[in-house]
Amino acid sequence: MIKISEDTLLLNALTPDITNMKDIYKALDQFLTKKKSEDPTDRFNIILFQQSGPNYLNDFTLNPENILLALKTLEPTIIEANIAWGIFIAATFIIDVYKRISNKAFRLLVLKDSGTVKIPLQYLPVLENLIEKVKDMPFYIDIVQIGMESSEEDDNLKSLAKLTKGNIYVINEINDLKSILDVVDLKHKISKDSYYEESKVIPENNRLFYINLAEEPNEINGVEKCSICFQRDDEGLVQCPKCEIIAHKSCLAQWSETSNIGIENVFRCHNCYNLLKIDRDYINLVKYGNLASSGDIKIKEKDLQDFQESLEQDKKPKIIKANDSLAPPPKKKEIDEEEQIRFILCPNCHKMITNQYDKCPNCNFLLH
């Protein structure tokens, strides 16, 4: 069994009007600091909801203080969280990270109280399908529920968490949060066989999804030095579309044997970890000697922590605002018999609506 570097995405589904956030900050500070001290390659991100929709950092950060700073800064404007959309953002965000970085596990930690938007039943199959696709990255969902009685919503969340071998924890007092986070802090142990063996990493029914994530190297012309074998010529050179490093296609085929993700022809760029793919038949021709390779591999995979630190230096974390595409339809309020239904302009998006709505059906702005 092995433990690998973990990226944790905190979904704040706590409403400041309901939960004392100062106590939350103390528990989170200890949790994040402990994870960072145990593995300096662990990274963090956060999702929270404002009136305009969800907010999150543009990338994971190695510095846990950035998470607390974002949460404390935006606390006055935090509203009830739409957990369905939060999970969707987390999964799609992690897919993008998985394309760029290897040797990672991903965890979504959901902190929730009674002030959350219930997951509409029609969205459950969508979320289940998405989670099925990404759970083998590997991806885990853990949920901590504070001061709530069990409900049908809990059963729905528990079923989503169990798809990823995660769990749901229920506590009545905020003071119990620290002990629960100590349990959540324990990394999931991953079978070395299940993580590295081709036949067990990615189920057959999900392989097309992962193949489609990868990019094909671009063919180039001219005499250049291969970044893998260091020979200079013009024989079958290709270029990574992300970092633009140049290598022989046959050298990449050799490199794929040790850097693939469990699918023989889908592997990591040796310079930037970007997910690449080469035709499977071509790789087999090189592998079994039917096609001469250009040279021997003379490089080593880059250090993960150094690479992550360089990413953060180039791209300082900043808060991204997004729309809430999975928001449930706004409820219409009952109009008093003496009050006529009339058209009004939403003060936020300026769309024409009626006075029947508490929230704008276009931008979810609170009208009353």
C-alpha positions as CSV (number, residue, x, y, z in Angstrom):
1,M,0.0,0.0,0.0
2,I,1.2,3.5,-0.8
3,K,0.2,7.1,0.0
4,I,0.6,9.8,-2.7
5,S,0.5,13.5,-2.8
6,E,-3.0,14.9,-2.3
7,D,-4.8,18.0,-3.6
8,T,-7.7,19.0,-1.2
9,L,-10.6,21.1,-2.4
10,L,-12.7,22.6,0.4
11,L,-16.4,23.1,-0.5
12,N,-17.7,25.6,2.1
13,A,-21.4,24.9,2.4
14,L,-21.6,26.6,5.8
15,T,-23.8,29.7,6.1
16,P,-22.3,32.4,8.4
17,D,-25.9,33.3,9.6
18,I,-26.2,29.8,10.9
19,T,-22.7,28.7,11.8
20,N,-20.1,30.5,13.9
21,M,-17.3,30.8,11.3
22,K,-14.6,31.8,13.9
23,D,-14.7,28.3,15.4
24,I,-14.5,26.9,11.8
25,Y,-11.4,28.9,11.0
26,K,-9.6,27.5,14.0
27,A,-10.3,23.9,13.1
28,L,-9.5,24.5,9.4
29,D,-6.2,26.2,10.3
30,Q,-5.1,23.2,12.3
31,F,-6.3,20.8,9.6
32,L,-4.6,22.5,6.7
33,T,-1.4,23.2,8.6
34,K,-1.1,19.6,9.7
35,K,-1.6,18.3,6.1
36,K,1.0,20.7,4.8
37,S,3.5,19.6,7.5
38,E,2.9,15.9,6.8
39,D,3.4,16.3,3.0
40,P,4.8,19.5,1.5
41,T,3.5,18.5,-1.9
42,D,-0.1,18.6,-0.8
43,R,-2.1,21.6,-2.3
44,F,-5.4,23.3,-1.5
45,N,-8.3,25.1,-3.1
46,I,-11.8,26.3,-2.0
47,I,-15.3,26.8,-3.4
48,L,-17.8,29.1,-1.7
49,F,-21.0,30.7,-2.9
50,Q,-22.0,34.4,-3.2
51,Q,-25.1,35.9,-4.6
52,S,-23.6,36.0,-8.1
53,G,-22.6,32.3,-7.9
54,P,-19.6,30.2,-6.9
55,N,-16.1,31.5,-6.2
56,Y,-12.9,29.5,-6.2
57,L,-9.1,30.0,-6.7
58,N,-7.9,29.8,-10.3
59,D,-5.5,26.9,-9.2
60,F,-4.5,24.8,-6.3
61,T,-2.1,26.5,-3.9
62,L,0.8,25.1,-1.8
63,N,0.1,27.8,0.8
64,P,-2.9,26.9,3.1
65,E,-3.1,30.5,4.3
66,N,-4.5,31.5,0.9
67,I,-7.6,29.3,1.6
68,L,-8.3,30.9,5.0
69,L,-7.7,34.4,3.6
70,A,-10.2,33.8,0.8
71,L,-12.8,32.4,3.2
72,K,-12.4,35.2,5.8
73,T,-12.4,37.9,3.1
74,L,-15.5,36.8,1.4
75,E,-17.4,35.7,4.6
76,P,-19.7,38.8,4.7
77,T,-21.1,37.9,1.3
78,I,-21.4,34.1,1.6
79,I,-24.9,32.7,1.0
80,E,-26.4,29.2,1.0
81,A,-24.4,26.8,-1.0
82,N,-25.6,24.8,-4.0
83,I,-23.8,21.5,-3.3
84,A,-24.7,20.0,-6.6
85,W,-22.9,22.8,-8.5
86,G,-20.1,22.7,-6.0
87,I,-19.4,19.0,-6.7
88,F,-19.7,19.6,-10.4
89,I,-17.1,22.4,-10.3
90,A,-14.8,20.3,-8.1
91,A,-14.9,17.3,-10.5
92,T,-14.4,19.4,-13.7
93,F,-11.7,21.4,-12.0
94,I,-9.9,18.3,-10.9
95,I,-10.1,16.8,-14.4
96,D,-8.2,19.9,-15.7
97,V,-5.5,19.5,-13.0
98,Y,-5.2,15.7,-13.7
99,K,-4.4,16.6,-17.3
100,R,-1.5,18.7,-16.1
101,I,0.0,17.0,-13.1
102,S,0.7,13.3,-12.2
103,N,1.0,11.2,-9.1
104,K,-1.8,13.0,-7.3
105,A,-4.9,12.0,-5.3
106,F,-7.8,14.4,-5.1
107,R,-10.1,15.0,-2.2
108,L,-13.3,17.1,-2.0
109,L,-14.0,18.0,1.6
110,V,-17.6,19.3,2.0
111,L,-18.5,21.3,5.2
112,K,-22.2,21.8,5.4
113,D,-25.0,23.0,7.8
114,S,-28.7,23.4,7.4
115,G,-28.4,26.4,5.1
116,T,-27.7,24.5,1.8
117,V,-29.7,24.2,-1.4
118,K,-30.9,20.6,-1.7
119,I,-29.7,18.6,-4.7
120,P,-32.6,18.4,-7.2
121,L,-33.3,14.7,-8.0
122,Q,-32.9,15.2,-11.7
123,Y,-29.3,16.3,-11.1
124,L,-28.3,13.1,-9.2
125,P,-27.7,10.9,-12.3
126,V,-25.5,13.7,-13.8
127,L,-23.4,13.9,-10.7
128,E,-23.1,10.1,-10.4
129,N,-22.0,9.8,-14.0
130,L,-19.3,12.5,-13.6
131,I,-18.0,11.0,-10.3
132,E,-17.8,7.5,-12.0
133,K,-15.5,9.1,-14.6
134,V,-13.1,10.7,-12.2
135,K,-13.1,8.5,-9.1
136,D,-10.2,6.4,-10.5
137,M,-7.8,9.5,-10.7
138,P,-8.2,8.8,-7.6
139,F,-10.8,11.1,-6.3
140,Y,-12.5,11.0,-2.9
141,I,-15.5,12.9,-1.4
142,D,-15.8,13.4,2.4
143,I,-18.7,15.3,3.9
144,V,-18.9,16.8,7.4
145,Q,-22.4,17.8,8.4
146,I,-22.8,20.1,11.4
147,G,-25.9,20.2,13.7
148,M,-28.5,18.6,11.4
149,E,-30.9,15.7,11.7
150,S,-30.8,12.9,9.2
151,S,-32.8,13.4,6.0
152,E,-33.3,12.2,2.4
153,E,-30.7,14.7,1.3
154,D,-28.1,13.0,3.6
155,D,-28.8,9.7,1.8
156,N,-28.2,11.3,-1.5
157,L,-24.9,12.8,-0.4
158,K,-23.8,9.6,1.2
159,S,-24.4,7.7,-2.0
160,L,-22.3,10.2,-3.9
161,A,-19.5,10.0,-1.3
162,K,-19.6,6.2,-1.3
163,L,-19.0,6.1,-5.1
164,T,-15.5,7.5,-4.3
165,K,-15.0,5.3,-1.1
166,G,-15.5,8.5,0.9
167,N,-17.7,9.1,3.9
168,I,-20.2,11.4,5.6
169,Y,-19.6,12.5,9.2
170,V,-22.3,14.0,11.4
171,I,-21.5,16.2,14.4
172,N,-23.8,18.2,16.7
173,E,-21.2,20.7,18.0
174,I,-18.6,22.7,16.2
175,N,-16.1,21.7,18.9
176,D,-16.2,18.2,17.5
177,L,-15.0,19.4,14.1
178,K,-11.3,19.2,14.9
179,S,-11.4,15.5,15.9
180,I,-13.4,14.7,12.7
181,L,-10.9,16.6,10.6
182,D,-8.1,14.6,12.2
183,V,-9.8,11.5,10.8
184,V,-10.3,13.1,7.4
185,D,-6.7,14.1,7.4
186,L,-5.6,10.5,7.1
187,K,-4.8,9.8,3.4
188,H,-6.5,7.0,1.7
189,K,-4.0,4.1,1.2
190,I,-3.9,3.0,-2.4
191,S,-2.9,-0.4,-3.5
192,K,0.4,-0.2,-5.5
193,D,-1.0,-2.7,-7.9
194,S,-4.3,-0.8,-8.4
195,Y,-2.4,2.4,-9.0
196,Y,0.2,1.2,-11.4
197,E,-0.9,-1.9,-13.2
198,E,-2.6,-1.2,-16.5
199,S,-5.3,-3.8,-16.1
200,K,-6.5,-2.3,-12.8
201,V,-6.0,1.5,-12.9
202,I,-8.8,2.6,-15.2
203,P,-11.8,0.4,-15.9
204,E,-12.4,-0.5,-19.6
205,N,-15.7,1.5,-19.8
206,N,-13.9,4.7,-18.7
207,R,-10.8,4.5,-20.9
208,L,-12.2,6.4,-23.8
209,F,-12.9,9.3,-21.4
210,Y,-9.2,9.4,-20.4
211,I,-7.9,9.0,-23.9
212,N,-10.0,12.0,-25.0
213,L,-8.4,14.1,-22.2
214,A,-5.0,13.6,-23.7
215,E,-3.4,15.7,-26.5
216,E,-1.4,14.5,-29.5
217,P,2.1,16.0,-29.9
218,N,2.5,18.3,-32.9
219,E,4.7,17.3,-35.7
220,I,7.5,19.8,-36.5
221,N,10.0,20.2,-39.3
222,G,13.7,21.2,-39.2
223,V,16.8,20.1,-37.3
224,E,16.4,20.2,-33.5
225,K,17.8,18.5,-30.4
226,C,15.6,15.9,-28.8
227,S,15.0,16.6,-25.1
228,I,15.0,12.9,-24.3
229,C,18.0,11.4,-26.0
230,F,19.8,14.7,-26.8
231,Q,20.5,13.8,-30.4
232,R,20.2,16.6,-33.0
233,D,18.5,15.7,-36.3
234,D,15.3,16.1,-38.2
235,E,13.9,12.5,-37.8
236,G,10.3,12.3,-36.6
237,L,10.4,15.2,-34.3
238,V,7.2,16.3,-32.3
239,Q,6.4,19.0,-29.8
240,C,4.3,19.0,-26.6
241,P,1.3,21.4,-27.3
242,K,1.5,22.8,-23.8
243,C,5.2,23.4,-23.0
244,E,6.4,23.2,-26.6
245,I,9.4,20.9,-25.7
246,I,10.8,18.9,-28.6
247,A,11.4,15.2,-28.8
248,H,11.6,12.3,-31.2
249,K,8.2,10.6,-31.5
250,S,10.0,7.2,-31.0
251,C,11.7,8.6,-27.8
252,L,8.2,9.5,-26.5
253,A,7.0,6.1,-27.3
254,Q,9.8,4.6,-25.1
255,W,9.1,7.2,-22.4
256,S,5.4,6.1,-22.4
257,E,6.3,2.7,-21.0
258,T,7.2,4.3,-17.6
259,S,4.9,7.3,-17.5
260,N,1.6,6.0,-18.9
261,I,-1.5,6.3,-16.7
262,G,-2.5,2.7,-17.1
263,I,-3.5,3.1,-20.7
264,E,-0.5,2.1,-22.8
265,N,-0.6,5.0,-25.3
266,V,-1.7,7.8,-22.8
267,F,1.3,9.2,-20.8
268,R,2.8,12.3,-19.2
269,C,5.1,14.8,-20.9
270,H,8.6,14.5,-19.4
271,N,8.9,18.3,-19.0
272,C,5.5,19.6,-17.9
273,Y,3.3,16.5,-16.9
274,N,0.8,17.4,-19.6
275,L,-1.3,14.3,-20.7
276,L,-0.2,13.2,-24.1
277,K,-1.2,10.3,-26.4
278,I,0.5,8.5,-29.4
279,D,-1.1,5.9,-31.7
280,R,-1.0,2.5,-29.9
281,D,0.2,0.7,-33.0
282,Y,3.2,3.1,-33.3
283,I,4.1,2.5,-29.6
284,N,4.0,-1.3,-30.1
285,L,6.2,-1.0,-33.2
286,V,8.9,0.8,-31.2
287,K,8.4,-1.4,-28.1
288,Y,8.9,-4.7,-29.9
289,G,11.7,-3.5,-32.1
290,N,9.8,-3.3,-35.5
291,L,10.6,0.4,-35.6
292,A,14.1,1.6,-34.7
293,S,14.1,4.1,-31.8
294,S,16.1,7.4,-32.3
295,G,18.1,7.1,-29.1
296,D,18.2,6.1,-25.4
297,I,16.3,7.8,-22.6
298,K,18.7,10.1,-20.8
299,I,16.3,12.1,-18.6
300,K,14.5,11.7,-15.3
301,E,11.0,12.8,-14.4
302,K,10.8,16.2,-12.8
303,D,10.4,16.7,-9.1
304,L,6.8,17.2,-8.3
305,Q,7.2,19.8,-5.5
306,D,9.6,21.9,-7.6
307,F,7.2,21.8,-10.5
308,Q,4.3,22.8,-8.4
309,E,6.2,25.7,-6.8
310,S,7.2,26.9,-10.3
311,L,3.5,26.8,-11.3
312,E,2.5,28.9,-8.3
313,Q,5.3,31.5,-9.0
314,D,4.1,31.9,-12.5
315,K,0.4,32.0,-11.7
316,K,-0.4,33.7,-8.4
317,P,-3.7,32.4,-6.9
318,K,-6.7,34.7,-7.5
319,I,-10.4,34.3,-6.9
320,I,-12.6,33.3,-9.9
321,K,-16.3,34.1,-10.0
322,A,-18.5,31.7,-12.0
323,N,-22.2,31.3,-12.7
324,D,-24.4,28.7,-10.9
325,S,-25.5,26.6,-13.9
326,L,-27.1,23.9,-11.7
327,A,-29.2,26.3,-9.5
328,P,-32.7,25.0,-9.0
329,P,-35.5,27.0,-10.6
330,P,-36.4,30.0,-8.5
331,K,-39.6,29.6,-6.5
332,K,-42.4,31.9,-7.4
333,K,-44.0,33.7,-4.5
334,E,-47.8,33.9,-4.1
335,I,-49.1,37.3,-5.1
336,D,-51.7,38.9,-2.9
337,E,-55.1,39.2,-4.5
338,E,-55.0,43.0,-4.2
339,E,-51.5,43.1,-5.8
340,Q,-51.3,42.7,-9.6
341,I,-48.7,40.7,-11.4
342,R,-46.4,43.1,-13.1
343,F,-43.1,43.1,-15.0
344,I,-40.0,44.4,-13.4
345,L,-36.3,44.7,-14.4
346,C,-33.8,42.6,-12.3
347,P,-31.5,45.2,-10.7
348,N,-28.5,42.9,-11.2
349,C,-28.8,41.5,-14.8
350,H,-31.5,43.9,-16.1
351,K,-33.6,41.0,-17.5
352,M,-37.4,41.4,-17.7
353,I,-39.1,39.3,-15.1
354,T,-42.3,39.4,-13.0
355,N,-42.8,40.3,-9.4
356,Q,-43.7,36.7,-8.7
357,Y,-40.1,35.7,-8.0
358,D,-38.0,36.0,-4.8
359,K,-34.9,35.4,-6.9
360,C,-34.2,36.3,-10.5
361,P,-34.6,33.2,-12.6
362,N,-31.8,34.4,-14.9
363,C,-29.0,35.4,-12.5
364,N,-30.3,34.1,-9.1
365,F,-30.1,37.6,-7.6
366,L,-32.1,38.0,-4.4
367,L,-35.0,40.4,-5.1
368,H,-36.5,40.9,-1.7
